[in-house]
Structures are given as C-alpha cells and as structure tokens.
C-alpha cells in the first residue's frame, strides 16, 4: 500500500475513534430541569408492619445533552419509612447521578409503616429531593397506613409428601363452648390457616374485614361453629391482603373458608372474593363414616366471586338463599357425594374473564 494512502487511512481511523470516544458535554445551565412520570407516588392502604408492593418513578432528561443530578435523597433520611432504589442502587441518598440526553432514570420505592394506636386509616408522607445545577425539585411520597390484628401460625401439619400447612387456633386454650368474637374496630390479617377448634364458636360481627395472605384461609374444624353476622349496611368482608386498587378484583390471592362436619354454621351478608375456593363445606370423614352429627350451613344474602370454585359441598346440609355466586374459573357451585341442598332465590352466573374456561368435569 502506498505510504500516503496508509497515512490517510490511519488519520481517518484515528478521527473516528476520537469522535466515538468523545463524551458529550454536561448541561450545566441552571434553568435546566428534570421531568417526572408522577408528581406524587401514592401507595394504597398498607397494613402496619407489612411492607408494601414496589412503586416506581421515572426521571426524565428531555434535553439534548447529558445532565448530572448532584444529589437524590429521601427528605426523611434514614428515619424515613420509605425506601428507594435508584437504577439498582439501594440508598437513602446518592450523589452525582448522570442521565444521558433524552434518557431516563428508574427509581423504585417501597414503604413499611410502624403500628400506631389509630383505629382509622392514617397518612404517612415523605419526599424525594433532587438537586440539579442548583435547582431543587421534589416528588411527594404518600402512603395510607392501617393498623390491624395479625393472626400468625403457631403450629403446622406435615403431610406425607413433606409439605406443610401452618395454622393457628382462634381462642387457643379456651374451654369448650366459648364464643370468640371478632369486631370491626380493626381489620384482621390472617397468615396460614386460622382454625376454629372443636366445640368453639367464632362469631364475626357486622362490618368486620378479614384479609388473607397468600395460601391462607379460615378452617372451621369438625364440631366447631362459624357465625358470620353481617348486615345490609355492614357486610363482613373476606378477601386477599393486597389492598392496592390493581388487586381489588384479582382471583387466587388466598385459599378458602373450609367448614367441616358437626356444627351449625351461618354466613349472612358476607362478601367472599378473590380466593381459590369461596366456601368448601364437607364431612372430612376421618373414620371413613359419615356420622349423625349436624353438618349444616346456612348461606344467605352473600356474594361469592372471583374464585376457582365458588361453593363446594360434599355430604353436607346447605340452605342458601338470596346469594350471588359468580365469575369462577372452574365452577360457581359443586355438590358431590350426597347431601341435602335447599337453594332459593340465588343468582349463579359465570362471566369469568381472566382466562379461557376449559374445565369439563369435576373429580
């Protein structure tokens, strides 16, 4: 190759490398500001002591040159109930964070609220402060807190396959015949199974709200009793523990209400939603024999929806009237292995919308 041509190619390659490696000059104009996807990051009701879901904030650099954020910090610092993660870095504050031209920055935020003595929802606030070229901008953080009564497992059943079922006993140690009452002053949050033991009664008063964690439920053990005493103005709510609006009608967030034989059970004016099975009523037949003990459930004025199966009964005596059972992935109702079922003025309608329903039979 001719020396002159070689020299020209070398100069061209050097120019390309220098251009490629040149860093755009930072925008330092004091009038340059950031833009945000939200001016307020809002958390729906969060139970005290339980961490929230993760929310996010996008920080935009709409300018044609990169910009350096001198500092990003939580106003409350280390004492803030909020936590942030800036593009993968978890910290209360970060310095010298650069955003390229026409690019953005992700900030992920969570909150854990300390319990208080309040019986009504309360507000917890903070803000994220951004300092850029001498400009101070902020985005508000707002969470609605709610105190609750927590029902947590103390025991566990271990199955042959090695899996387990964690549970607690409502009124553990109470003498036979005791009536345990749940009131509406604070909601209940259940982890694992809350068990109504033999010869005990759980009475749930009007307006009570019960929230179940994933795979959790209420188990009325054989010879126990459940009395749900809602009314038209104040129904009793059974639902999942995710309170964000996006989860308000999402199924399979908890397990079921499971009622065994030997009791006279009543559910009146209840809303049961977003679980796997709404109510499962069955003689568990530990001895292989269906006995003469009452196996009764009266279900009235209630709504069961967004379940895999709404009402499942085996060898039970059920009277159901003025209920709505709807929007179930498999079946709204299943009655099997005998029993007596007296249904009056019920609406059973399936408008499941989360997937294609393909169940053909029940085993």
C-alpha positions in Angstrom: 0.0 0.0 0.0 1.3 3.4 -0.8 2.5 5.3 2.2 0.3 8.3 1.5 -2.8 6.1 1.3 -1.8 4.3 4.5 -1.3 7.6 6.3 -4.8 8.9 5.2 -6.5 5.7 6.4 -4.7 6.0 9.7 -5.8 9.6 10.1 -9.4 8.6 9.2 -9.5 5.8 11.7 -8.0 8.0 14.4 -10.6 10.6 13.8 -13.4 8.0 14.0 -12.0 6.7 17.3 -11.7 10.2 18.8 -15.2 11.1 17.8 -16.6 7.8 19.2 -14.9 8.4 22.5 -15.8 12.0 22.9 -18.1 12.5 25.8 -21.0 14.9 25.3 -20.5 18.0 27.4 -22.7 18.1 30.5 -25.6 20.5 30.6 -24.9 22.9 33.4 -27.5 25.6 32.7 -29.3 26.5 36.0 -32.6 26.7 34.0 -32.4 23.0 33.0 -34.8 20.9 35.0 -35.9 17.3 35.2 -39.3 15.9 34.4 -41.0 13.1 36.3 -43.6 10.4 35.5 -45.5 11.4 38.6 -45.6 14.4 40.9 -46.8 12.1 43.7 -46.0 8.4 44.3 -49.1 7.1 46.1 -49.4 3.8 48.0 -52.9 2.5 48.6 -53.7 1.3 52.1 -50.7 -0.5 53.6 -51.1 -2.6 56.8 -48.7 -1.5 59.6 -45.7 -3.8 59.9 -46.1 -5.2 56.4 -44.0 -3.9 53.6 -45.8 -2.5 50.6 -45.6 -3.5 47.0 -43.0 -1.7 44.9 -43.9 1.5 43.1 -41.7 3.3 40.6 -40.8 6.8 39.5 -39.3 7.7 36.1 -36.9 10.7 36.0 -36.6 12.2 32.5 -33.8 14.2 30.9 -35.6 15.8 28.0 -32.6 17.9 26.9 -30.1 17.2 24.1 -27.2 16.9 26.4 -26.5 14.7 29.5 -27.3 16.2 32.8 -25.8 15.4 36.2 -28.1 15.3 39.3 -25.9 16.5 42.2 -28.0 14.6 44.8 -31.1 12.4 45.1 -32.2 11.9 48.6 -35.2 11.0 50.9 -36.1 14.0 52.8 -36.6 11.9 55.9 -33.2 10.3 55.6 -32.6 7.1 57.5 -35.7 7.6 59.7 -38.0 7.6 56.7 -40.5 4.7 56.5 -39.8 4.8 52.7 -37.0 3.0 50.9 -35.7 3.8 47.4 -33.6 2.0 44.8 -32.0 4.2 42.1 -31.2 2.2 39.0 -30.2 -0.9 41.1 -28.6 1.0 44.0 -30.5 0.9 47.3 -29.7 4.0 49.4 -31.3 6.9 51.3 -29.2 9.3 49.2 -27.0 9.3 46.1 -24.7 11.9 44.6 -23.6 12.7 41.1 -26.1 10.6 39.2 -25.9 11.2 35.4 -28.7 10.9 32.9 -27.8 10.8 29.3 -29.5 13.1 26.7 -33.1 12.1 26.0 -32.8 9.3 28.5 -34.5 8.4 31.9 -33.7 7.0 35.3 -35.7 4.4 37.3 -36.4 4.9 41.0 -38.2 2.1 42.9 -39.9 2.9 46.1 -41.3 0.8 49.0 -42.7 1.6 52.4 -43.1 -0.1 55.8 -45.3 1.6 58.3 -44.9 1.4 62.0 -48.0 0.5 64.1 -49.8 3.2 65.9 -52.8 3.4 68.3 -55.1 4.7 65.5 -58.2 2.7 64.7 -58.8 4.6 61.5 -56.5 4.9 58.4 -53.7 7.5 58.7 -51.3 9.1 56.2 -47.5 8.7 56.1 -45.6 11.1 53.9 -42.1 11.9 52.7 -40.5 13.2 49.5 -37.6 12.5 47.2 -35.5 15.7 46.7 -33.5 16.2 43.5 -30.7 18.9 43.2 -29.6 19.6 39.7 -27.4 22.6 38.7 -28.6 24.5 41.7 -32.3 23.7 41.1 -34.3 21.9 43.8 -37.1 19.7 42.7 -39.1 17.1 44.7 -41.6 14.3 44.3 -44.0 13.6 47.1 -44.4 10.1 48.7 -47.8 9.4 50.3 -49.0 6.1 51.9 -52.2 5.4 53.6 -51.5 3.3 56.7 -53.9 0.9 58.5 -53.4 -0.8 61.8 -54.6 -4.4 62.0 -54.9 -7.5 64.2 -52.5 -10.2 62.9 -53.3 -13.9 63.1 -50.0 -15.8 62.7 -49.3 -19.6 62.7 -48.1 -21.3 65.8 -48.4 -24.9 64.6 -48.1 -26.9 61.4 -49.5 -30.1 59.9 -46.9 -32.1 57.9 -48.2 -34.2 55.1 -46.5 -37.4 53.7 -45.1 -35.6 50.7 -43.2 -33.3 53.1 -45.4 -30.2 52.5 -47.0 -28.5 55.5 -50.0 -26.5 56.5 -49.2 -23.8 59.0 -52.1 -22.8 61.3 -53.1 -21.0 64.5 -56.1 -21.8 66.8 -58.5 -19.0 67.4 -59.1 -18.8 71.2 -56.3 -21.3 71.8 -56.9 -23.0 75.2 -60.4 -21.7 75.6 -62.9 -24.1 77.3 -65.5 -25.9 75.3 -68.5 -23.8 74.5 -66.5 -20.5 74.3 -67.7 -17.9 71.8 -64.9 -15.8 70.3 -66.0 -12.6 68.8 -64.3 -10.6 66.0 -65.3 -7.0 65.8 -65.0 -4.3 63.2 -62.7 -1.9 65.1 -59.6 -3.1 63.3 -59.3 -5.5 60.3 -57.8 -9.0 60.8 -54.9 -10.2 58.7 -54.5 -13.9 58.6 -51.3 -15.8 57.8 -51.6 -19.6 57.3 -54.9 -21.1 58.5 -57.0 -19.6 61.3 -58.7 -22.6 62.9 -62.0 -22.6 64.8 -61.4 -25.7 67.0 -63.9 -28.3 68.1 -66.8 -27.1 70.3 -65.7 -23.4 69.9 -67.6 -20.8 68.1 -66.3 -17.8 66.1 -68.8 -15.0 65.8 -67.9 -12.3 63.3 -69.8 -9.1 63.8 -71.1 -6.7 61.2 -68.6 -4.7 59.2 -65.6 -6.9 60.1 -62.9 -7.2 57.5 -60.7 -10.2 57.2 -57.7 -10.2 54.8 -55.9 -13.4 54.0 -52.2 -13.7 52.9 -51.3 -16.0 50.0 -52.4 -19.6 50.6 -54.2 -18.7 53.9 -57.7 -19.4 54.9 -60.3 -19.9 57.7 -60.8 -23.5 58.9 -63.9 -24.5 60.9 -62.7 -27.8 62.3 -65.2 -30.6 62.9 -67.7 -29.7 65.7 -66.6 -26.1 65.6 -69.1 -23.3 64.6 -68.9 -20.2 62.4 -71.4 -17.4 62.8 -70.9 -14.6 60.3 -73.4 -11.9 61.4 -73.1 -9.2 58.7 -76.0 -6.9 57.7 -77.0 -5.0 54.6 -75.2 -1.8 55.6 -72.2 -3.5 57.1 -71.4 -6.8 55.4 -68.4 -8.9 56.5 -65.5 -9.0 54.0 -63.3 -12.0 53.3 -60.6 -11.2 50.7 -56.8 -11.1 50.0 -54.3 -9.0 51.9 -53.2 -7.0 48.8 -55.0 -3.7 49.1 -53.8 -1.9 46.0 -56.6 -0.9 43.7 -55.0 -3.1 40.9 -55.6 -6.2 43.1 -59.2 -5.3 44.0 -60.7 -8.0 41.7 -57.8 -10.4 41.1 -58.6 -14.1 41.9 -56.5 -16.7 43.7 -54.9 -14.4 46.3 -55.8 -16.6 49.2 -57.1 -20.2 49.8 -60.6 -20.8 51.2 -63.2 -20.9 54.0 -63.2 -24.6 54.9 -66.1 -25.9 57.1 -66.2 -29.5 58.5 -69.0 -31.5 59.9 -70.6 -31.4 63.3 -71.5 -27.7 63.6 -74.4 -25.5 62.8 -72.8 -22.7 60.7 -74.2 -19.5 59.3 -72.8 -16.9 56.9 -75.1 -13.9 56.5 -74.3 -10.8 54.5 -70.7 -11.6 53.6 -68.6 -10.7 50.6 -66.2 -13.5 49.8 -63.9 -12.8 46.9 -60.5 -13.2 45.2 -59.6 -16.6 46.6 -59.2 -20.2 45.3 -62.4 -21.7 46.8 -65.1 -19.4 48.3 -66.7 -21.8 50.8 -65.8 -25.5 51.0 -68.2 -27.5 53.2 -67.6 -31.2 53.7 -67.5 -34.1 56.2 -63.8 -34.8 56.4 -64.7 -38.5 57.3 -61.6 -39.2 59.4 -63.1 -42.5 60.4 -64.5 -43.2 57.0 -68.1 -43.0 58.3 -70.5 -40.1 57.9 -72.0 -39.7 61.3 -75.2 -38.4 62.7 -73.7 -35.0 63.8 -75.2 -32.0 62.2 -73.4 -30.8 59.1 -75.3 -27.6 58.4 -74.5 -24.3 56.7 -77.0 -21.5 56.1 -75.6 -19.1 53.5 -77.7 -16.0 52.9 -77.6 -12.5 51.4 -73.9 -13.0 50.4 -71.7 -12.6 47.4 -69.0 -15.1 46.3 -67.0 -14.1 43.3 -63.6 -14.3 41.5 -62.8 -17.8 42.7 -61.8 -21.1 41.1 -64.9 -22.7 42.7 -67.4 -20.5 44.5 -69.3 -23.1 46.7 -68.0 -26.6 47.0 -70.0 -29.1 49.2 -69.6 -32.8 49.9 -72.1 -34.7 52.0 -73.4 -31.5 53.6 -76.7 -29.9 54.5 -76.8 -26.5 53.0 -79.6 -23.9 52.9 -78.7 -21.0 50.6 -80.9 -18.1 49.7 -80.6 -14.6 48.2 -76.9 -15.1 47.2 -74.9 -14.1 44.2 -72.2 -16.7 43.2 -70.4 -15.6 40.0 -67.2 -15.3 38.0 -65.4 -18.5 38.8 -62.6 -20.1 36.8 -63.9 -23.7 37.1 -67.4 -23.8 38.7 -69.7 -21.5 40.6 -71.1 -24.4 42.6 -70.2 -28.1 43.1 -72.3 -30.5 45.1 -71.0 -34.1 45.3 -71.0 -37.3 47.4 -74.6 -36.8 48.6 -76.0 -34.2 51.0 -79.1 -32.0 51.1 -79.2 -28.7 49.3 -82.0 -26.2 49.5 -81.4 -23.2 47.2 -83.8 -20.4 46.9 -83.6 -17.0 45.1 -79.9 -17.3 44.2 -78.1 -15.9 41.2 -75.4 -18.2 39.8 -73.8 -16.6 36.8 -70.3 -17.1 35.3 -68.6 -14.3 33.5 -65.0 -15.4 34.1 -62.7 -13.0 32.2 -59.2 -13.9 33.3 -58.6 -16.9 31.1 -60.4 -19.4 28.8 -62.6 -21.7 30.9 -61.8 -25.3 29.9 -62.9 -27.5 32.8 -65.1 -30.3 31.6 -65.8 -32.4 34.7 -65.2 -32.5 38.5 -63.4 -35.3 40.2 
